[in-house]
Amino acid sequence: MNHRQAVQAVAKRFPDLTQHQVEDILAVLVEVWSGALAKSEEVVIRDFGTLGIEVQELRSSGVIRMRSDAPDKLKRLYFRFRPSPGMRSLVERKVKEQA
């Protein structure tokens, strides 16, 4: 599902909202969630799952060498999605039906 399909699906569920209004709402949600993730906060969406970012600081060793004048340490970001139990079972059930 792409952005346009999501907007159309939500607009069908809420006939009193225009597609432009739905698009604005989705844009605000993405902005709010992105801001939370940028602060290393988790975003919990009930009945869907948890979005999070894990930051790993790398130490210089082997191939990775840090310059002595480097202001920041090397960091690696891991983007995580953990589905809720209900979402996981729903997806697993749908995959079994398709097989």
VEXVONU-360472 format. One record per residue (C-alpha): residue number from 1; residue in three letters; chain; x, y, z. Coordinates in Angstrom, 3 decimals. Last residue first. Example, Ala and Ser with C-alpha at 12.3 -4.5 7.8 and 13.67 -1.06 7.14 Angstrom:
BEGIN
- 2 / SER / A / 13.670 / -1.060 / 7.140
- 1 / ALA / A / 12.300 / -4.500 / 7.800
***
This chain:
BEGIN
- 99 / ALA / A / -0.422 / -20.675 / 0.997
- 98 / GLN / A / -2.684 / -17.618 / 0.965
- 97 / GLU / A / -4.623 / -18.717 / 4.047
- 96 / LYS / A / -1.378 / -19.346 / 5.948
- 95 / VAL / A / -0.181 / -15.793 / 5.139
- 94 / LYS / A / -3.493 / -14.354 / 6.366
- 93 / ARG / A / -3.238 / -16.257 / 9.682
- 92 / GLU / A / 0.375 / -15.118 / 10.208
- 91 / VAL / A / -0.630 / -11.520 / 9.502
- 90 / LEU / A / -3.508 / -11.634 / 11.992
- 89 / SER / A / -1.380 / -13.412 / 14.626
- 88 / ARG / A / 1.355 / -10.760 / 14.390
- 87 / MET / A / -1.123 / -7.888 / 14.439
- 86 / GLY / A / -2.806 / -9.230 / 17.571
- 85 / PRO / A / 0.526 / -9.827 / 19.327
- 84 / SER / A / 1.623 / -6.265 / 18.530
- 83 / PRO / A / 4.280 / -5.951 / 15.848
- 82 / ARG / A / 7.825 / -4.964 / 16.818
- 81 / PHE / A / 9.371 / -2.571 / 14.337
- 80 / ARG / A / 12.997 / -1.560 / 14.744
- 79 / PHE / A / 15.329 / 0.876 / 12.989
- 78 / TYR / A / 18.939 / 0.254 / 13.968
- 77 / LEU / A / 21.252 / 3.260 / 13.936
- 76 / ARG / A / 25.022 / 2.942 / 14.011
- 75 / LYS / A / 27.164 / 5.518 / 15.754
- 74 / LEU / A / 30.772 / 6.622 / 15.386
- 73 / LYS / A / 31.864 / 8.875 / 18.200
- 72 / ASP / A / 31.647 / 12.580 / 17.749
- 71 / PRO / A / 34.199 / 15.396 / 17.752
- 70 / ALA / A / 36.874 / 13.659 / 15.635
- 69 / ASP / A / 40.311 / 15.116 / 16.508
- 68 / SER / A / 41.832 / 11.737 / 17.432
- 67 / ARG / A / 40.629 / 10.247 / 14.191
- 66 / MET / A / 38.562 / 7.173 / 14.688
- 65 / ARG / A / 39.647 / 3.852 / 13.261
- 64 / ILE / A / 37.320 / 1.130 / 12.088
- 63 / VAL / A / 39.243 / -1.684 / 10.380
- 62 / GLY / A / 40.362 / -3.335 / 13.590
- 61 / SER / A / 39.246 / -1.279 / 16.524
- 60 / SER / A / 37.522 / 2.023 / 17.100
- 59 / ARG / A / 34.479 / 1.565 / 19.231
- 58 / LEU / A / 31.028 / 1.856 / 17.748
- 57 / GLU / A / 28.126 / 3.452 / 19.571
- 56 / GLN / A / 24.897 / 1.610 / 18.949
- 55 / VAL / A / 21.683 / 3.594 / 18.710
- 54 / GLU / A / 18.372 / 1.749 / 18.753
- 53 / ILE / A / 15.420 / 3.320 / 16.993
- 52 / GLY / A / 11.849 / 2.393 / 17.731
- 51 / LEU / A / 8.464 / 1.616 / 16.270
- 50 / THR / A / 6.021 / -0.428 / 18.316
- 49 / GLY / A / 3.057 / -2.364 / 17.012
- 48 / PHE / A / -0.366 / -2.347 / 15.391
- 47 / ASP / A / -3.146 / -2.871 / 17.953
- 46 / ARG / A / -2.137 / 0.354 / 19.724
- 45 / ILE / A / 0.564 / 2.339 / 17.961
- 44 / VAL / A / 3.550 / 2.701 / 20.268
- 43 / VAL / A / 6.233 / 5.123 / 19.110
- 42 / GLU / A / 9.443 / 4.636 / 21.068
- 41 / GLU / A / 11.543 / 7.654 / 21.987
- 40 / SER / A / 15.066 / 8.082 / 20.649
- 39 / LYS / A / 14.540 / 11.860 / 20.248
- 38 / ALA / A / 14.530 / 11.407 / 16.455
- 37 / LEU / A / 11.895 / 8.695 / 16.967
- 36 / ALA / A / 9.606 / 11.192 / 18.721
- 35 / GLY / A / 10.070 / 13.768 / 15.972
- 34 / SER / A / 9.382 / 11.169 / 13.304
- 33 / TRP / A / 6.166 / 10.149 / 15.098
- 32 / VAL / A / 4.923 / 13.749 / 15.246
- 31 / GLU / A / 5.802 / 14.455 / 11.599
- 30 / VAL / A / 4.299 / 11.173 / 10.385
- 29 / LEU / A / 1.100 / 11.878 / 12.302
- 28 / VAL / A / 0.967 / 15.438 / 10.928
- 27 / ALA / A / 1.342 / 14.170 / 7.357
- 26 / LEU / A / -1.405 / 11.596 / 7.952
- 25 / ILE / A / -3.757 / 14.335 / 9.139
- 24 / ASP / A / -2.908 / 16.537 / 6.142
- 23 / GLU / A / -3.566 / 13.644 / 3.732
- 22 / VAL / A / -6.896 / 12.995 / 5.438
- 21 / GLN / A / -7.834 / 16.657 / 4.982
- 20 / HIS / A / -6.855 / 16.529 / 1.294
- 19 / GLN / A / -8.848 / 13.330 / 0.806
- 18 / THR / A / -11.891 / 15.159 / 2.130
- 17 / LEU / A / -13.398 / 14.291 / 5.477
- 16 / ASP / A / -17.164 / 13.746 / 6.002
- 15 / PRO / A / -16.917 / 10.341 / 4.287
- 14 / PHE / A / -14.625 / 8.935 / 6.991
- 13 / ARG / A / -14.009 / 5.253 / 6.132
- 12 / LYS / A / -13.646 / 6.069 / 2.423
- 11 / ALA / A / -11.171 / 8.860 / 3.275
- 10 / VAL / A / -9.033 / 6.344 / 5.203
- 9 / ALA / A / -8.797 / 4.005 / 2.203
- 8 / GLN / A / -8.113 / 6.870 / -0.229
- 7 / VAL / A / -5.322 / 8.287 / 1.947
- 6 / ALA / A / -3.751 / 4.840 / 2.337
- 5 / GLN / A / -3.907 / 4.215 / -1.413
- 4 / ARG / A / -2.221 / 7.559 / -2.103
- 3 / HIS / A / 0.563 / 6.854 / 0.381
- 2 / ASN / A / 1.386 / 3.383 / -0.953
- 1 / MET / A / 0.000 / 0.000 / 0.000
***
